[in-house]
Amino acid sequence: MCLAVPMEIEAINESVADVRVGEVRHQVRLDIIDEQPQVGDFVIVHAGFALRRIDREEGLATLKLFQEGLNLELS
């Protein structure tokens, strides 16, 4: 089973974005994303690639479900 995680974009440099969820930071590729995101947007991330841009409310709601369902601390 694979899990894609919503992460917030903090910076974009060409086709690479710096993303964050909680205290976890990564760099992800933007080569295959459905629409070009902006800083502050949330993207669904899997295996080092941003797959899809989602609106902020959807990203925060999904992270809240992760917190509740998995008892995670993401803030």
Secondary structure by P-SEA (a helix, b strand, c coil): cbbbbbbbbccccccccccccccccbbbbccccccccccccccccccccccccccaaaaaaaaaaaaaacccccc
